[in-house]
Amino acid sequence: MTLILQVEGVSKRFGGLQALMQVTFDLAQGHILGLIGPNGAGKTTLFNTINGVFTPDEGRIRFLGRDVTGAKPYDMARMGMARTHQIVRPLNELTVRENVMAGACFGHENQGLRQASIIADEVMSFAGLAARANQLAGSLNVAQKKRLEMARALAAHPKLLLLDEVLAGLTPSEIDGMVKTILEIRSQGVTIIMIEHVMKAIMNVSDRIFVLEYGMQIAEGKPEDVVRNPKVVEAYLGDPQMAKRLMEEG
Amino acid sequence: MSQWKNLGLWLALAMVVLLGFWPIFSRDASGREAAFTILLAIVMASSLNIVMGYTGYVSFGHVVFYGLGGYVGMYALSALGWPLPLAVLAGGAGSATLAFLLGKAILRLRGSYFALATIGVNEAARTFVANFAPFGAATGIELQFSIYKPYGGAMQALWLTYYAVVAIAIFAVLFSFLIKNSKFGLGLMSIREDEDAAEVLGIVTPNAKTMAFVLSAILPGMIGTLFFFKNGNVEPGDAFRLGFSIESLVMIMLGGQGTVLGPVLGALGYQRLRTTLLTSDISIGSLPLKDFQLVISGVLMLLIILFIPGGLVGWLRQRFPSLRRVLA
């Protein structure tokens, strides 16, 4: 089993706020890691630290066996890491196609425009955006913008994909569609870390779950073990019966 | 390739060619001077558009590249005795070098901070040149009349300069189009839309921005050399006129930033307006108004930003969405 990502004792502090404290985990190639925790637990900060938006104050990050601590986001992208943003960041005045092409052009495959356009067509139909190809990205609705984030990241043909709450704000049927999409992506050999609040979905798709609270990791393991972990139940869900209910719901 | 089927590009090229060739066929010297000024404006606006329209960085220092390039070229002509083509290239190279160094230094600033820094750069460049002995300090560089001899005399040299300007203006439009439709251009526009997202996509933003700055500086440097060669002298006040930077900005805003056609339309429209204003006697009371076009350009800029931020081409594209694909 090859490790695609190794996070070793990573800490990040913003002034008086300890956003991440000694976070350590390994991620095996082809797995889906679910990252959960209450609001403000540091999940997005962990993403930002992994993909180079922030440099960790302590600790090391290895991607594909290489030490990438302190590398820039574009270095990470060019090595094969792609991500989506919790708050969508479409390139508003460019078309959907151009947005997706940008993903293909500047990722690790470094495609030319012609090839990028072919990839964009594939990815847009995969993400259900084909009909919107020539529309400006700014004119999409939220669900479509989430799909665009996903399509743009996928167009890079990443080795590791970071998904930041791609299910939030979607209707139940849209969630089912997106979960299917995620499983398909994984079946193509892409490793995924996903942050999610939709419990049923993340418990179902993840191989492992990682729980953060106040920047500290409080549990890691298989989904069924994590939901039974009293620390998780206590800290994250508050009510021991809550976990069970959430798992059974919907 | 389908990208060449672009109405905006062909319209822009047609306008530049028509405007540029008119005086050549009519052999009309005053028409030539008028066309020279407009072509100069087209080159300035089209090149500034690479930084401002494509990359989204508003620069008030564009005239620095024109001025410094002009100085480098004039120095090469007068002190080094280089022939004009080489001097023009030297002017372009000089500007490109300055843009590279500046890019490394100030392109890390974003938004209004970058814009402010570019004003500082303009003032610094002017003050530096005004005190720099090899460039003639405050009096500038004056060409000996004999310099025009190898080109067949002053008259012939004027025409020669003009042909070069026409060629550069046509090239400027093509260049602007090629950049916009390249992978590099897609990167620049991604930076304009969201620089942080662009970084996450894998665009090496510091390099792309510096490259955009360098590419936008070359043509102004070349055309600066041609202009001052034609003029016979260059002074700090002429070379680093902040008003010229602002006028270039207005032209882009007027025509439509981020498009190929916009700067050309804007330059034509603005220069037309400027000529009208310069030749009409506008006065307040008994005092004639000097540089009244600058008053107009200020008001114009305000109106455009308030009501049609996309400029003429942007407005057309918004009004008629089917034009979006054909108007680059």
Contacts between the chains, C-beta under 8 A, distances in Angstrom:
chain1	res1	chain2	res2	distance
A	51	B	200	6.6
A	53	B	196	7.5
A	53	B	199	7.9
A	53	B	200	7.4
A	72	B	199	6.8
A	72	B	204	8.0
A	73	B	196	7.9
A	73	B	199	4.3
A	73	B	200	4.7
A	73	B	202	8.0
A	74	B	199	5.1
A	74	B	200	7.7
A	74	B	201	7.8
A	74	B	202	5.1
A	74	B	203	5.9
A	74	B	204	4.9
A	74	B	205	6.8
A	77	B	199	7.8
A	77	B	200	6.3
A	77	B	201	6.0
A	77	B	202	3.1
A	78	B	202	5.1
A	78	B	204	7.9
A	82	B	200	8.0
A	83	B	200	6.1
A	85	B	197	7.2
A	85	B	200	7.7
A	89	B	194	5.2
A	89	B	196	7.3
A	89	B	197	4.1
A	90	B	193	7.9
A	90	B	194	7.9
A	91	B	189	7.2
A	91	B	190	5.4
A	91	B	193	3.6
A	91	B	194	6.0
A	91	B	197	6.8
A	91	B	198	7.9
A	92	B	193	5.8
A	93	B	189	7.6
A	93	B	192	7.6
A	93	B	193	5.9
A	93	B	258	7.7
A	94	B	186	8.0
A	94	B	189	6.0
A	94	B	190	7.2
A	94	B	193	6.1
A	98	B	186	6.4
A	98	B	189	7.6
A	101	B	186	6.5
A	102	B	186	5.6
A	102	B	187	7.4
A	102	B	190	5.0
A	102	B	198	7.7
A	102	B	201	5.4
A	102	B	203	7.6
A	103	B	201	5.8
A	105	B	183	5.2
A	105	B	186	6.1
A	105	B	187	7.3
A	106	B	187	6.5
A	106	B	190	7.9
A	106	B	201	5.0
A	106	B	202	3.6
A	106	B	203	4.9
A	107	B	201	7.3
A	107	B	202	5.1
A	108	B	202	7.4
A	112	B	183	6.4
A	113	B	182	7.3
A	113	B	183	5.2
A	113	B	186	7.2
A	116	B	183	7.6
A	134	B	325	7.4
A	152	B	201	6.9
A	156	B	201	7.5
A	156	B	202	6.8
